[in-house]
Amino acid sequence: MASIPTHTLPSGDPLPVVGYGTWDLDDADVHDVLPTALDAGYTHIDTAEGYQNEGAIGDVIAEHDRGDLFLTSKVLPSNLHYESLLAALDGSLDRLGVDVLDLYLVHWPNPAISIRDTLRALERAHEEGLVRNVGVSNFSVYQLKFARRIAEVPIAANQIEFHPWYVRPELLEYCQAHDIVVQAAAPLARAAVLDDPVVVDVAEAHDVTPAQVVLRWAVEKGVVVLPKSTTPAHIRTNLALFDWDLGAEDTERLDALNRGDNVYMIDLDDDVYGVPA
């Protein structure tokens, strides 16, 4: 398997362009499949306070050299006040069994809490060496502009929904123009895009899986992808993206699929992700 390319973050750390996503994996799933992912060659693991699986991830990675892993977690929108964020970070570090996160993200913006308050907490965590890089998730261009204006630490990444049906080129362009790495959450549109006739046709032409087509398409755009699978064969093939390319014609066909169809949004009444009134 070809080596995994990386993006260089403000800290100088290399961020692998393919990571293992852990959304919707319970503890049993993590114990079952994360070792498979690590054995397959994944070194970049993406989790979140809200995924409620950090403890299980900590159990698995305790058997591995911490220096070989790039760990990302995220703070819930309800915990974006200064003290709440720092307490949430302490909890994530404790559950993961590590002293520092390579990347710590605001999971969703919360209009009820000042982004200044949030950024001050992230800056303190960065100064104290608890996080090596800070970033955001699900931020628009407007929200990024405001955050960048007041932040005293570089915003390293914006994790967003990104796949052929939901591209938002202006957001991608803004991030890349300002050295903000775009990470694709739900890069396979929760598997919905895999049945798209164009994706299937391109996969057959290249003798790869539809998932590989979609992931390769995003990687070629400079986007970090975070696929999640519990199937060992899929876990391995999702990483096998670097000894072939799509070519201009197939890239154009995939680009033409963009229709503004997103597959997730925050539910303000959700027990975990909801923003208190």
GUMARVEX-764636 format. One record per residue (C-alpha): residue in one letter; x, y, z. Coordinates in steps of 0.1 Angstrom, whole numbers, plus 5000, padded with zeros to 4 digits. Each point is the difference from the previous one (the first is absolute). Layout:
residues N
AXYZ;...
//
This chain:
residues 277
M500050005000;A501350354991;S500950235029;I497350245012;P500650364990;T499750275027;H499150375005;T502350205023;L498150185028;P501150325017;S501749805027;G502249834973;D498249675006;P499249794970;L496249934997;P499449684979;V497450074973;V498149685009;G498849955035;Y497849745017;G496650155009;T498349875032;W496650184999;D497249765011;L502449735012;D499149885034;D502649855024;A499649654987;D500550114964;V503150205009;H501649705018;D499149784970;V501050214971;L502550275010;P502849745004;T499249894964;A500350364988;L503350055019;D501449684986;A499050114965;G502150315003;Y497750275013;T501950245023;H497450285001;I497049955023;D497150245001;T497650005030;A498050245021;E498650065034;G496549954985;Y500949664985;Q500249865035;N502749754990;E503250175011;G500549765029;A499949704977;I502450174976;G502350075029;D499949635009;V501149904965;I502650264994;A501749925033;E501549704982;H501650234974;D502850265000;R498450345006;G502650164978;D498849804970;L496450135003;F498250324991;L497050055023;T497150244994;S497150075023;K497350265002;V498250195026;L496250015002;P498250334991;S498550005035;N503650025015;L501450304982;H500150235030;Y503650065012;E499949785031;S497749744984;L502349954971;L503149955021;A498149755022;A498749824969;L503649984986;D501249865033;G497349734998;S501049914964;L503649975009;D499249795030;R497849774980;L502549964972;G502849955024;V502350264984;D501650325011;V499550204968;L497750004970;D501550064966;L496850194989;Y497150125021;L496950144982;V496950195008;H497449744989;W497350254991;P499750375004;N497750125028;P498450344994;A499150025037;I503750005011;S502550264990;I502649864976;R502550235018;D499449805032;T500649684981;L503150114982;R501650135033;A499549665014;L501549834970;E502950245001;R500749925037;A499849624992;H502550064972;E502350215021;E500049735028;G500949734975;L496749815003;V499250044963;R502550034972;N497650154975;V496550155003;G497250024975;V496350004993;S497349784985;N496950104980;F501150374997;S498950214971;V502250264982;Y498450285021;Q500749815032;L503549934990;K500750364991;F498850115034;A501949735018;R503350074981;R499750375008;I500049955037;A502049685004;E503550025014;V500849644989;P499749884964;I496849824991;A501549684986;A497049824986;N496350024993;Q498249665000;I496950024978;E497649784981;F501749964966;H499249754973;P499050014963;W496450095008;Y501050285024;V503150204990;R499650375009;P503050114979;E500150355015;L500649855034;L502749774987;E501750284982;Y499950235030;C501549745023;Q502849904976;A500850374993;H500650055038;D501849675007;I497149855018;V499949624993;V496649884989;Q499049675016;A497149814985;A497649875026;A497649754984;P502249984969;L497849734986;A496750185008;R499349735025;A500349754971;A497250164980;V502350134973;L501449654994;D497049904979;D500250304977;P500149874964;V503050224992;V501949895030;V499349644992;D501050044964;V503350175009;A500849735025;E499449734974;A502350184975;H502850025025;D499449655016;V499650155035;T497150045024;P497650294999;A501350115034;Q503550024986;V498850214972;V498350255023;L502950015024;R502650044972;W497950284985;A500150195033;V503749945006;E500950134966;K498350325010;G502350045030;V497449885025;V500749775029;V497549715001;L498749825031;P498249694988;K498449775026;S499449634995;T499649695021;T500849764972;P503649904999;A500249984962;H498550354997;I502350145027;R503049884979;T498850114966;N499050345013;L503750065007;A501149874965;L499750334981;F503550104991;D501249774972;W497450124974;D498250324990;L496650094985;G501150204970;A498550334988;E496949864983;D498849795030;T500850295024;E497850224979;R497249755001;L500249985037;D500250375004;A496750034980;L498249805027;N500050305024;R496350085008;G500150145036;D498749685016;N501349975036;V499549705022;Y500350145034;M499250315021;I500150075037;D496849945019;L499650275026;D497949765021;D502349714999;D501049875034;V503750004992;Y500550274973;G497250235008;V500750355012;P498350095033;A497450274997;
//
